[in-house]
Amino acid sequence: MEKIVICIIGSGNWATTIARNVGRNVINSQTLDEKVPMYVYEEIVDGRKLTEIINTTHINVKYMPNFELPPNIVAVDDIVATARDADIIIFAIPPTFVSSCCKTLLGKVKPTAHAVSLIKGFERGDDGQFVLISQIIMRQLKIPCSVLVGCNLAHEIAHDHFAEGTVGCRDQKYYRVLHDIFKSPTFRVVVTEDADCVEICSTLRNIIAFAAGCSDGMELNENTKGGIIRRGFLEMLQFVDVFYPGCRMGTFFESCGISDLVTSCYANRNRKLAEAFVKTGKPLSELEHILIPGHEPLGPVTAELVHHMLKKKGLEDKFPLFTCVYRICTGDYPLHRLVETLIKAREDIFHPMHTFQL
């Protein structure tokens, strides 16, 4: 029986961290090929090619200089050569590069391959709504795409601190394989078939993290942040019920849901951006280039796209926190409206689809 070949597209800190887990887990496996190609965008570091440095020292000096990769992780500077023979293609690249990478890979990967997205983010659809990264990969490559997200900060996993992740798997035959390749003694992985819910949770939490950052910037108390998290979690439930009916209630209590939400409200670039926005008074467009260079400010952008979706259905008043964050970002609301929103929010739960019990 031929062994399953795994490859990784990306070489940033998250891709490198996951590569360490995957590389260790495939060694001596009866079903998984030991060699794991990792696509590396070629750069010159101290006069040497980055791929050459990784393949000789087994250290990604550009993004994870203090951690050694297993020797079976092989850096490749050609994305097609990396993915051509793979049965499982792990994507760990910035969301802005997904479409271009998929266009390059179209028709060059196995038609039976299975993709896994580790990417937190989305693209703007032509209709103004957000399109999940896994949907982009499936649409462009014509293969299934599972997702791995959750309460997992790359540097903490690399240091072997306890962390958790949730795999939303779209093919039951990969349940066990995906669990086994990502896990480690300190990285707990849970697999569910509720892939859309897993991914949408990681998108919506950006809005709530931004609200938490505003609270920090105003130096409000921890009870206020707790209220933001509670109200935000409720609006996540409501949003999924309206726009992604059929999801499972239990998914919200996995790492991708409540755990990732809480962590994001304390350690997240959107929280950091919002805090600086409040304390400096500078426009978001200026701060994002200083604080999160190379990254889109997902909190404000997500709030804008979510507001567009809510407005089309006339549901802004049913999602007061999401609406408030959007209007703070646009300058239509003063900051003090954040606390007013928490005080005045109705406690009846908007639950029209009844796809899960609340």
N, C-alpha and C positions, 0 to 999 in steps of 0.2 A: 504494500500500500504506500502510495506517495505521501510524503509528509506535507503538512500545511505550511506554506511559505507566507511570512509576515513581513511587511515593510512599513516604514514610517516616513511620512512626508512632512518635513519640517525639522529644524534644529535649534529652536529657541530654548529658553529655560524649561518650559513645560514639555516640549517634545523630548528634550534630553533627559528630563526626569523620568518620563514614561519609558524611554528607551532603556534606562537602567533596569526597570522592573521587567520589561519584556525580554531583554537580553538574558537576564538571570533565569527567568521562568522557562525559556525554551531549551536551555542546556540540558542534555540527557533526556529530553522528552521523547516518548515513543511515537508521537503523532505530529510534532511541530519541528520544522526545519531549524537547525541551530543558527544559521546565518541570517541576520536581520539587516537588510540594507536600509540606510537612513539618508534621505535626500537632504543635502546641505547646499544652500545658496553659496556659491564659491566667493570667498573673500580672501584678501591677503592680510595676514596678521604677522607683524614683525618679520616681514620679508618672505613668509612661507604661505602656501595655500592652506586654508582652514581644513580641507579634507585630508590633506597630508598630515597635518598636526594631529587630527583626531585619530587617524588610522595608525599612527606610529606611537603616540603617547597615550591614546585612549582618553583624552581629556578635551572637552569642548572649551577651549580657552576663551572664546568670545562670549559665551553665554553662561557656562557653568564651570568656571575655572577651578573650583575646589573639589570637584567630584570626578571620580574615575568611572568610565563606561566599561562594561564587559567587553572583552576583545572580539566577541562575535557580532558586535554592532559595527557595521562597515559603512563609512561615510562615502556617498556617491554624489557627484556634482551634476548628474543628468537625471531629471525627474522621470523620464520615460524608462530609462534603464533601471531605475529604482523600483518602479511599480509593475513592470512588464510581466513578470512571472509570479506576482504575489496573489495569494488567495484571500488575504486580509490586508487591506490598505488603511493604515491609520493616518488620519489628517490632523496635524497639530501646527497650523499656520495661522497668521492673522486673517480675520474674515475678509479683508479687502483683497486678498490674493486667491480666494477660493475659485472664483469663476475663471480666472486666467489659467490656473493650474488644471482645472477640469477640462478646459478647452484643449490644452496641450495633451492631456491624457486620453481624450475621447478616441475610442477605437484602438487604443494601444494597451488596454488592460484586458485581463480575462473576462469574458462575458459572465462567468460564474463567480467572479470576485465579490467580496463583501467589504464595504467601506465602514469605517468607524470614525466619527467626528469627535474630536476633543476640543472643538472650537466654541467659545462662548461669544455669541454675537448673532448677526443677521444681516440681510441685505434689504434695501428698500424695494418693494415690488412696484410694478407700473401703476397699480391702483392706489399707491400710497400706504399700503399695509406692509408689515414686515414679513419677510420670507425666511424661514428657518434654514440654517446652514445645511442640515441633513437633506432638506428638500431640494436645495440647489444641487448638491452632489448627486442625488438620485436622478434628478431631471436631466442633468448634463451627462453623467456617465452611464445612465441606464442600468445601474446596479443598486441593490439595497444598501441602506446606510443606517447603522446604529449610532448611538451617541454615548459618550461618557462625560458626565459632569458631576458636580457636587462640591462638598465642603473640602476643597483640596488646594492649598497654596503650595506651589511647586517647591519652594525652598524648604518648607516644613517636611514634605514627603522625602525630599533628597536627604534631609538630616535624620530620616527614619523616625520622625515624630508621628504619633498616631494621626491618621486622617481617614476619610471615607469618600467613596465615590459611588455613583449610581450609573449602571449601564441600562440604557433603553434599547433593547434588542429587537430587531425587526425580522429575525429568522430564528426559530426555535433550535435549529441544529447548531447554532453558534452560542447558545446560552453558556454551556460549560467552558467552551474554548475562550470566550471573551473574559469570563470570570478568571480563568486560570492564567491568562497572559498578563493581566493588569495587576493582580493582587500582589501583596508582599506581606511579610509578617506584621507590618505596622500599617498597611494600607488595606482597609476592609472594603470589599466590592460587593454590591448587591445588584442582581440582574432582574429587570422587569421587562415585560413586553410593552409597557406604556411609554413608548419612545417620545411621542409628541409632548406629553406632559413633562417628562424629564427635561426636555430641551426648553420648553416655554417657561418653566420655572426659572431657569438660569438667565432668561432674558428679562422677565418682569422684575426680578430682584434688583436690577440696576436702578429702577425708579425709586424703590424704597431706600436703597443705599444712598441715593442722592438726598432724599428727605432727611435721612439720619445725619448726613454731613452738614446739612443746613442747621439742624439742631445743635450739632457740635460747634459750628461756627458762631451761633448765637449764645453758646455756653449755657444751654438749657440742661436740665438735670437728666439723670438716667431714667427716671420714670417717664419722661417725655419720649425718650428714644424707645423705651419699651412700648409705649402707646403707638408710635410710628410702626414698629415691627408688627404689633398685633393687628392694627388696622390694615397695614400693607399685606399681611398674610391673608386676611379675609378677602381683600380685593383681588389677590391672586386666584383664590378659589372661585370667586364670582366670574372673573375674566375667562378662566378655563371652561367653566360651565357654559358660558355664553358662546365662546368662539371655538372651543375644541371639545364639544360634547362627546362623552364616551370614555373620558379619562377616569382613572381610579383614584378614589379618595386617599388610599394608603400611600400613593406615590408622593403626596405632599409632605409626608412624614419621613421620607427617606432623605438621604444626604442632599439630593438635588433640590429639595424643598426647604423645609424649615431650617436645616443646618446651614445650607449655603446662604440663606437669607440672613440669618443672625450674623454669620461670619462676615458677610459683605457689609453689614451695617457698622462693623468695627474695623475691618481691614480690607479696603477696596478702593480702587482708583477713583470711582465715582464719589465715594464718601469724601475722599481727600480733595477732589475738585470742588465739591459743594462747600466744604468748610472754607477753602481759600476764596471762593466766590463771595461768601458772606463776610469774611474778615477783611478782604482787600477792597471789595467793591468794584473790582475789575471785571470786564465782560468775559463771559465764558469762552468766547472765541480767542481771546488773548491768553487766558489761563491754560487752556488745553494744550497749547504749543509749548508751554513752560513745564507743566506738571505731568502731562501724559503724551510726550512727543511720539508721533508715529501711531497713536491710537485714537480712534473715534471716541468722543465722550458719550458712552452708551446710555448713561442716565438721561440726559436731556434729549437725545435722539430717540430713545425708546419711549419716553414720555410723549414726544411729538407724534410718533406713529400710533401709539396706543390711543391718544386723544382723537386722532383722525378716525380710528375704528369705532370708538365710542360715540363720536359725534354723528357718524353715519347712521347709527341705531338710536340716537337720541338718549344716550345713557350716561351723559356726563355726571348728572346728579347722583347716580347710583354708585359712582366711583369717585368720591370726593377727594381722597388723597392723591390718586393718579392725576386728577384734574388740577388740583392745587399745585403739584410739582410742575406740571406743564406750564401753568400760568406764572409761576415764579420764574421759570427759565425764560419766558418771553417778556418778563417785566410787567405783566398785567396785574400781578398780585404783589403786594408788599410781603416781606418775610413773616410778619406777625400773623398772616393768614394761615400759616402752617398749624400753629397751636389752635387757632379758632376752628380750623377744619376738624381737628381731633375732638374738640369739645362738642361741636354741633353735629357731627356725623350721626346719622340715624343707625340704630342698632338692629333694625330688621334686615334680614339677609336677602339680597336679590338673587333668586335661585330659580330662573324660569325653565331651564331645561330638565331639571330633576334627574340628571344623569348619575348623580351619586348622592347619598344621604349626607346632609350637613348636621 
